[in-house]
């Protein structure tokens, strides 16, 4: 139900745009978020967007550098990542939670597959 793409290798200070393609039903009834995970650590919520109440969420570590947006016509949620840092290196997952944003891994209803982001010179 969720198809993530857009990861890659980028130098520090560079940019990437992640995409999460979803069904019409998912976009209508679920908030879409992005999580990331590095080996040996749990997944952490990075950003989320809810069409139901118009809210967005950003983790403190990415606020001001990442922007989440939704294109209804393309049924895709984007995560624009600018000024990337080595500590942003992780596998990024898009996820769906019913109606409102949630950054609690245990509350997520659907997960997409991961896409690897590597920030290195």
Secondary structure as a PSIPRED ss2 file (coil, helix, strand):
# PSIPRED VFORMAT (PSIPRED V4.0)

   1 X C   1.000  0.000  0.000
   2 X E   0.000  0.000  1.000
   3 X E   0.000  0.000  1.000
   4 X E   0.000  0.000  1.000
   5 X E   0.000  0.000  1.000
   6 X C   1.000  0.000  0.000
   7 X C   1.000  0.000  0.000
   8 X E   0.000  0.000  1.000
   9 X E   0.000  0.000  1.000
  10 X E   0.000  0.000  1.000
  11 X C   1.000  0.000  0.000
  12 X C   1.000  0.000  0.000
  13 X C   1.000  0.000  0.000
  14 X C   1.000  0.000  0.000
  15 X C   1.000  0.000  0.000
  16 X E   0.000  0.000  1.000
  17 X E   0.000  0.000  1.000
  18 X E   0.000  0.000  1.000
  19 X E   0.000  0.000  1.000
  20 X E   0.000  0.000  1.000
  21 X E   0.000  0.000  1.000
  22 X E   0.000  0.000  1.000
  23 X C   1.000  0.000  0.000
  24 X H   0.000  1.000  0.000
  25 X H   0.000  1.000  0.000
  26 X H   0.000  1.000  0.000
  27 X H   0.000  1.000  0.000
  28 X H   0.000  1.000  0.000
  29 X H   0.000  1.000  0.000
  30 X E   0.000  0.000  1.000
  31 X E   0.000  0.000  1.000
  32 X E   0.000  0.000  1.000
  33 X E   0.000  0.000  1.000
  34 X E   0.000  0.000  1.000
  35 X E   0.000  0.000  1.000
  36 X E   0.000  0.000  1.000
  37 X E   0.000  0.000  1.000
  38 X C   1.000  0.000  0.000
  39 X C   1.000  0.000  0.000
  40 X C   1.000  0.000  0.000
  41 X C   1.000  0.000  0.000
  42 X C   1.000  0.000  0.000
  43 X C   1.000  0.000  0.000
  44 X E   0.000  0.000  1.000
  45 X E   0.000  0.000  1.000
  46 X E   0.000  0.000  1.000
  47 X E   0.000  0.000  1.000
  48 X E   0.000  0.000  1.000
  49 X E   0.000  0.000  1.000
  50 X C   1.000  0.000  0.000
  51 X C   1.000  0.000  0.000
  52 X C   1.000  0.000  0.000
  53 X C   1.000  0.000  0.000
  54 X C   1.000  0.000  0.000
  55 X C   1.000  0.000  0.000
  56 X E   0.000  0.000  1.000
  57 X E   0.000  0.000  1.000
  58 X E   0.000  0.000  1.000
  59 X C   1.000  0.000  0.000
  60 X C   1.000  0.000  0.000
  61 X C   1.000  0.000  0.000
  62 X C   1.000  0.000  0.000
  63 X E   0.000  0.000  1.000
  64 X C   1.000  0.000  0.000
  65 X C   1.000  0.000  0.000
  66 X E   0.000  0.000  1.000
  67 X E   0.000  0.000  1.000
  68 X E   0.000  0.000  1.000
  69 X E   0.000  0.000  1.000
  70 X E   0.000  0.000  1.000
  71 X E   0.000  0.000  1.000
  72 X C   1.000  0.000  0.000
  73 X C   1.000  0.000  0.000
  74 X C   1.000  0.000  0.000
  75 X C   1.000  0.000  0.000
  76 X E   0.000  0.000  1.000
  77 X E   0.000  0.000  1.000
  78 X E   0.000  0.000  1.000
  79 X E   0.000  0.000  1.000
  80 X E   0.000  0.000  1.000
  81 X E   0.000  0.000  1.000
  82 X C   1.000  0.000  0.000
  83 X C   1.000  0.000  0.000
  84 X C   1.000  0.000  0.000
  85 X C   1.000  0.000  0.000
  86 X H   0.000  1.000  0.000
  87 X H   0.000  1.000  0.000
  88 X H   0.000  1.000  0.000
  89 X C   1.000  0.000  0.000
  90 X E   0.000  0.000  1.000
  91 X E   0.000  0.000  1.000
  92 X E   0.000  0.000  1.000
  93 X E   0.000  0.000  1.000
  94 X E   0.000  0.000  1.000
  95 X E   0.000  0.000  1.000
  96 X E   0.000  0.000  1.000
  97 X E   0.000  0.000  1.000
  98 X E   0.000  0.000  1.000
  99 X C   1.000  0.000  0.000
 100 X C   1.000  0.000  0.000
 101 X C   1.000  0.000  0.000
 102 X C   1.000  0.000  0.000
 103 X C   1.000  0.000  0.000
 104 X C   1.000  0.000  0.000
 105 X H   0.000  1.000  0.000
 106 X H   0.000  1.000  0.000
 107 X H   0.000  1.000  0.000
 108 X C   1.000  0.000  0.000
 109 X C   1.000  0.000  0.000
 110 X E   0.000  0.000  1.000
 111 X E   0.000  0.000  1.000
 112 X E   0.000  0.000  1.000
 113 X E   0.000  0.000  1.000
 114 X E   0.000  0.000  1.000
 115 X E   0.000  0.000  1.000
 116 X E   0.000  0.000  1.000
 117 X E   0.000  0.000  1.000
 118 X E   0.000  0.000  1.000
 119 X E   0.000  0.000  1.000
 120 X C   1.000  0.000  0.000
 121 X C   1.000  0.000  0.000
